[in-house]
Amino acid sequence: MKTFKSFLLAAVLLTGTTVFATNPIGDKVNKDEAAQEIAQLLENPNFEYEDGTEAQVTLKVNSNGTLEVVSVATKNRRAVKFIQNRLENQKLESSLEAGKTYTLPVTFQSLS
């Protein structure tokens, strides 16, 4: 009987720590949906680029829920301006965690 109580206590403690260790905020964040929304915002670029032009975009969501472009790493200056103009102060429908910084790769490719 003493072994059964010890086992039951261990199971309860293990379950309790597992439940409290989960991150409920992380479950609400859907990065795939946010990436799709950002891709839509960057559709139809209005500048000349080579097919396969790449950029690393670092974004932050402020307390108002709007995007702040922290940096754009690419050799194409027009791509930097384009990305900044299209994404700065945009509010996404998907929920990203406020105050957290996100980095995503962007590749410009022609559809034809």
C-alpha positions as CSV (number, residue, x, y, z in Angstrom):
1,M,0.0,0.0,0.0
2,K,2.9,2.4,0.8
3,T,4.4,1.7,-2.7
4,F,1.0,2.5,-4.3
5,K,0.8,5.9,-2.5
6,S,4.3,6.8,-3.4
7,F,3.6,5.9,-7.1
8,L,0.4,7.9,-7.0
9,L,2.2,10.9,-5.5
10,A,4.9,10.8,-8.1
11,A,2.3,10.6,-10.9
12,V,0.4,13.6,-9.6
13,L,3.6,15.6,-9.3
14,L,4.7,14.7,-12.8
15,T,1.4,15.6,-14.2
16,G,1.3,18.9,-12.3
17,T,4.7,20.0,-13.5
18,T,3.9,19.1,-17.0
19,V,0.7,21.1,-17.1
20,F,2.4,24.2,-15.6
21,A,5.4,23.9,-17.9
22,T,3.4,24.3,-21.1
23,N,3.4,27.7,-22.7
24,P,-0.2,28.9,-23.4
25,I,1.0,32.0,-25.3
26,G,3.0,29.9,-27.7
27,D,-0.1,27.8,-28.5
28,K,-1.9,31.0,-29.6
29,V,0.8,32.0,-32.0
30,N,0.5,30.7,-35.5
31,K,3.7,31.6,-37.3
32,D,2.6,29.9,-40.6
33,E,-0.5,32.1,-40.8
34,A,1.6,35.2,-40.0
35,A,4.2,34.2,-42.7
36,Q,1.4,33.9,-45.3
37,E,0.0,37.3,-44.4
38,I,3.4,38.9,-44.7
39,A,3.9,37.2,-48.0
40,Q,0.6,38.7,-49.2
41,L,1.8,42.2,-48.1
42,L,5.0,41.7,-50.1
43,E,3.2,40.6,-53.3
44,N,3.7,42.6,-56.6
45,P,7.0,44.3,-55.9
46,N,7.3,47.7,-57.7
47,F,11.1,47.5,-58.3
48,E,13.5,45.6,-60.6
49,Y,15.1,42.6,-59.0
50,E,16.9,39.5,-60.0
51,D,15.0,36.3,-59.7
52,G,15.9,34.7,-56.4
53,T,16.8,37.9,-54.6
54,E,16.9,37.1,-50.9
55,A,16.5,39.1,-47.7
56,Q,16.5,38.4,-44.0
57,V,13.8,40.5,-42.4
58,T,13.7,41.0,-38.6
59,L,10.3,42.2,-37.3
60,K,9.0,43.1,-33.9
61,V,5.3,43.3,-32.8
62,N,4.8,46.4,-30.6
63,S,2.2,46.8,-27.8
64,N,-0.4,48.0,-30.3
65,G,-0.1,44.8,-32.3
66,T,1.5,46.5,-35.3
67,L,4.7,45.4,-37.0
68,E,8.0,47.3,-36.6
69,V,10.7,46.5,-39.2
70,V,13.9,46.1,-37.1
71,S,16.2,45.3,-40.0
72,V,16.3,44.1,-43.6
73,A,19.6,42.3,-44.6
74,T,20.0,42.3,-48.4
75,K,22.3,43.8,-51.0
76,N,19.3,45.3,-53.0
77,R,18.6,48.8,-51.6
78,R,15.3,48.9,-53.4
79,A,14.2,45.7,-51.7
80,V,15.0,47.2,-48.3
81,K,12.8,50.2,-49.0
82,F,10.0,48.1,-50.5
83,I,9.9,45.7,-47.5
84,Q,10.0,48.6,-45.0
85,N,7.3,50.5,-46.7
86,R,5.0,47.5,-47.1
87,L,5.4,46.0,-43.6
88,E,6.0,49.0,-41.2
89,N,2.9,49.7,-39.0
90,Q,0.9,46.9,-40.6
91,K,-1.4,44.9,-38.3
92,L,-1.7,41.2,-38.9
93,E,-4.9,39.2,-38.3
94,S,-2.9,36.3,-36.9
95,S,-1.6,36.7,-33.4
96,L,2.1,37.2,-32.9
97,E,3.4,37.7,-29.4
98,A,3.9,41.4,-28.6
99,G,7.5,42.4,-27.8
100,K,9.0,39.4,-29.4
101,T,11.3,39.7,-32.4
102,Y,10.8,37.4,-35.4
103,T,13.2,36.8,-38.3
104,L,12.1,35.5,-41.6
105,P,13.7,34.8,-45.0
106,V,12.1,36.6,-48.0
107,T,12.9,35.5,-51.6
108,F,11.7,37.5,-54.6
109,Q,10.9,35.3,-57.6
110,S,9.0,36.1,-60.8
111,L,5.8,34.2,-61.5
112,S,6.5,33.9,-65.2
